[in-house]
Amino acid sequence: MEVTIWGCRGSLASPGPETVRFGGQTSCVTVHLSDGSLLILDAGTGIRPLGMALGHDHPKRIDIFITHLHTDHIEGLRFFDPIWDPSVELNVWGPPSPIRELRSRIAPYFAPPFFPVHLRNIPSHPEFRDTPTTTWRIGSAAVTAQLVKHPGPTVGYRVEENGAALAYLPDHEPALGSDLSTVEAEWISGNALAEGAAVLLHDAQYTQEEYVERVGWGHSSTEDVVTFARRAGSRRLVLFHHDPLHTDEQLERILARANELRASGDAEVELAREGMTFEL
């Protein structure tokens, strides 16, 4: 599979001269499978340039996997070119809720006063589906979704093809209420998704100093994400969901701190940036 990052900023898009190296678009990642299937992880503002890049040659079936319904993960969906193509089979997967179905939760973003076009009038007539509780297949990949620690119904994803796995946990606070260094692995939120992953894209929004004042907000510190990757045995850690206030220089310092925390045998660590591509 080929994985490309189209947006890796968290909370709010923040384009500008201080974020130009790593990018200001919010969460969106593509996974191109060996059989030609296209999977999209989240629909933040990064999905708009993705749609433009796909042009008229986009696949006739597209599956979008939403982790949760905070606006930075869905606000680009309305501006994704393929949703306006009636020939596209568009499936939008998202976290289940005991109160309302996914379609009814997203519909207000496609209606006045927030948007001039009602969801029922979108030409592709997208299908909205709750993520299954067990692994299922999309094209040549096995996809797993599990609830993780973040305010509101939130899932992380694992996409596996030909024995290589990508784990995607962009908004995640596994250290909430536990000590990641000592708690049993099966009690760590998201551990099963990240276990042995070739690439782990994981929330790293805060420095340790920032996190102390933001416990319970649903995001991870540098220290916690390095520990999480170590416990999960992930082979490559990509720091994701950059805080909108962090400049390129601040992100470089966060990466340096992450490398200080690495132990022998820990995952390689790098910063997510727009345009980054992985071959798994």
C-alpha positions in Angstrom: 0.0 0.0 0.0 1.0 3.6 -0.6 0.2 6.1 2.2 0.2 9.9 1.6 -0.4 12.7 4.1 -2.6 15.5 2.8 -3.1 17.2 6.2 -1.6 16.7 9.6 -2.5 19.8 11.6 -4.9 19.5 14.6 -7.9 21.5 15.8 -7.7 24.3 13.3 -6.2 24.8 9.9 -3.2 27.1 10.2 -1.5 27.9 6.9 1.1 30.6 6.8 4.8 31.3 6.7 5.5 29.7 10.1 3.9 26.4 9.2 5.0 26.1 5.5 7.4 23.2 6.0 5.0 20.8 7.8 1.8 22.2 6.6 -1.4 23.8 8.0 -4.1 21.6 6.5 -6.1 19.4 9.0 -6.2 15.7 9.1 -6.4 13.7 5.8 -4.4 10.7 4.7 -4.8 8.5 1.6 -4.1 4.8 1.4 -3.8 3.4 -2.2 -4.1 -0.4 -2.1 -2.4 -2.8 -4.5 -5.7 -3.6 -6.2 -6.4 0.1 -7.0 -8.8 0.8 -4.1 -8.6 4.2 -2.5 -9.1 4.6 1.2 -9.1 8.1 2.8 -8.6 8.6 6.5 -10.4 11.6 7.8 -11.8 14.5 5.8 -10.1 17.6 7.2 -9.2 20.5 5.0 -6.4 18.4 3.4 -9.1 16.5 1.5 -9.8 19.5 -0.7 -6.3 19.5 -2.4 -6.6 15.7 -2.6 -9.8 16.0 -4.6 -8.2 18.6 -6.9 -5.2 16.3 -7.4 -7.4 13.3 -8.2 -9.1 15.3 -11.0 -11.5 13.5 -13.3 -9.5 10.2 -13.1 -10.5 9.4 -9.5 -11.7 5.9 -8.7 -15.4 5.1 -9.1 -15.5 3.8 -5.6 -14.0 5.8 -2.7 -14.2 4.9 1.0 -13.7 7.6 3.6 -13.0 6.7 7.2 -13.8 9.4 9.8 -12.3 9.0 13.2 -14.8 11.4 14.9 -17.0 14.3 14.2 -15.0 17.3 15.5 -15.0 19.8 12.7 -11.2 19.6 11.9 -11.8 16.0 10.7 -14.9 16.6 8.6 -14.9 20.2 7.4 -13.2 19.4 4.1 -15.8 16.8 3.0 -18.1 19.5 1.5 -15.2 20.6 -0.7 -14.0 17.2 -1.9 -14.5 17.3 -5.7 -15.6 13.6 -6.1 -18.7 14.1 -3.9 -20.1 16.3 -6.7 -19.7 13.5 -9.3 -22.9 11.4 -9.6 -21.0 8.4 -11.0 -18.9 8.0 -7.8 -19.8 5.3 -5.2 -18.9 7.1 -2.0 -18.9 5.3 1.3 -18.3 7.3 4.5 -17.5 5.2 7.6 -17.5 6.6 11.1 -17.8 5.9 14.8 -21.1 4.4 16.0 -23.3 6.3 18.4 -26.1 4.9 20.6 -28.1 8.1 20.0 -28.1 8.9 16.3 -27.0 7.3 13.0 -23.9 8.7 11.3 -25.8 10.4 8.5 -28.0 12.4 10.8 -25.0 13.6 12.8 -23.2 14.8 9.7 -26.2 16.2 7.9 -26.2 19.6 9.8 -22.9 20.4 8.2 -24.6 20.1 4.8 -27.5 22.5 5.5 -28.1 26.2 6.1 -26.9 28.2 7.8 -23.6 26.3 7.7 -23.7 25.3 4.0 -26.0 26.1 1.1 -26.5 22.6 -0.2 -28.5 19.9 1.7 -26.9 16.5 2.1 -29.8 14.9 0.2 -28.9 17.0 -2.8 -25.2 16.0 -3.0 -24.9 14.3 -6.5 -22.9 11.3 -5.3 -25.5 10.4 -2.7 -22.9 9.1 -0.2 -23.7 6.2 2.0 -22.9 6.6 5.7 -22.0 3.5 7.6 -21.1 2.8 11.2 -17.7 1.0 11.6 -18.2 -2.7 12.3 -17.1 -4.1 15.6 -14.9 -6.7 13.9 -12.3 -6.5 11.1 -13.8 -6.2 7.6 -12.4 -6.1 4.1 -12.2 -3.2 1.7 -10.6 -4.2 -1.6 -7.4 -6.0 -0.8 -7.0 -4.7 2.8 -8.3 -5.7 6.2 -9.6 -2.7 8.1 -10.1 -2.6 11.9 -11.8 0.2 13.8 -11.8 0.4 17.6 -13.1 3.0 20.1 -10.2 5.1 21.6 -9.9 7.7 24.4 -11.0 11.1 23.0 -14.1 13.2 23.9 -17.2 11.9 22.0 -17.4 8.7 20.0 -14.0 8.3 18.4 -12.3 5.4 16.7 -8.8 4.7 15.5 -8.0 2.6 12.4 -5.7 -0.2 11.4 -5.3 -0.9 7.7 -3.4 -4.1 6.8 -2.4 -5.5 3.4 0.1 -8.2 2.6 1.3 -8.5 6.2 2.1 -4.8 6.6 -0.1 -2.6 8.9 -0.7 1.2 9.1 -2.2 2.4 12.4 -4.0 5.8 12.4 -4.8 7.4 15.8 -4.8 11.1 15.2 -6.8 12.2 18.3 -5.9 10.0 21.2 -5.1 10.3 24.9 -4.1 6.7 26.0 -2.4 8.0 29.2 -5.6 9.4 30.6 -6.1 7.6 34.0 -3.2 5.2 33.5 0.6 4.9 33.5 1.5 3.8 30.0 4.9 2.5 31.2 3.4 0.0 33.7 -0.2 -0.8 32.8 -0.9 -4.1 31.1 -0.9 -3.8 27.3 -4.5 -5.0 26.9 -5.7 -2.1 29.0 -4.0 0.6 26.9 -6.4 2.4 24.6 -5.5 1.8 21.0 -2.8 -0.8 21.7 -4.4 -3.5 19.6 -4.6 -1.2 16.6 -0.9 -0.1 16.8 0.6 -3.4 17.8 3.5 -4.3 15.5 2.4 -1.6 13.0 4.9 -0.8 10.3 3.8 2.8 10.5 2.0 4.5 13.4 0.5 7.9 12.7 -0.3 9.2 16.2 -1.5 12.3 18.0 1.4 14.3 19.4 -0.2 17.7 19.9 1.4 18.8 23.2 4.7 19.1 24.8 4.8 17.7 28.4 4.6 21.2 29.8 1.5 22.0 27.7 -0.1 18.7 28.5 -0.1 19.2 32.2 -2.7 22.0 31.7 -4.7 20.1 29.2 -5.2 16.6 30.7 -8.6 15.2 29.5 -8.6 17.2 26.3 -8.1 14.1 24.3 -4.5 14.5 23.1 -1.1 13.2 23.8 2.2 14.6 25.0 5.5 13.9 23.4 6.5 11.6 26.3 3.3 9.7 26.1 3.3 9.0 22.4 6.9 7.7 22.5 5.9 5.4 25.4 2.7 4.3 23.6 4.7 3.4 20.4 7.2 1.4 22.5 4.5 -0.6 24.3 2.8 -1.3 21.0 6.0 -2.4 19.3 5.3 -0.1 16.3 8.3 0.1 14.0 8.0 3.7 12.7 6.3 6.5 14.7 5.1 9.6 12.8 4.1 12.5 15.1 0.7 13.7 13.8 -2.1 16.3 14.6 0.3 19.2 15.2 -1.0 22.0 17.4 -2.2 25.0 15.3 0.0 27.3 17.5 3.2 25.3 16.9 5.5 26.7 14.3 7.9 24.6 12.2 10.7 25.5 14.5 8.7 24.4 17.6 7.9 21.1 15.8 11.5 20.5 15.2 12.2 20.9 18.9 9.4 18.4 19.7 11.0 15.9 17.4 14.4 16.4 19.1 12.7 15.8 22.4 11.1 12.6 21.1 14.4 11.3 19.9 15.9 12.1 23.4 13.2 9.8 24.9 13.8 6.9 22.5 15.4 3.8 23.9 17.4 1.2 22.0 15.0 -0.7 19.8 12.3 1.9 19.9 10.4 3.0 16.7 12.1 5.5 14.4 10.4 8.9 15.0 9.7 11.7 12.5 7.3 14.5 12.0 4.3 14.2 9.7 4.3 16.8 6.9 2.0 17.4 4.0 3.1 15.4 0.9 4.9 12.7 3.0 4.5 9.3 1.4 5.2 5.8 2.7 5.4 2.5 0.9 4.3 -0.4 3.1 
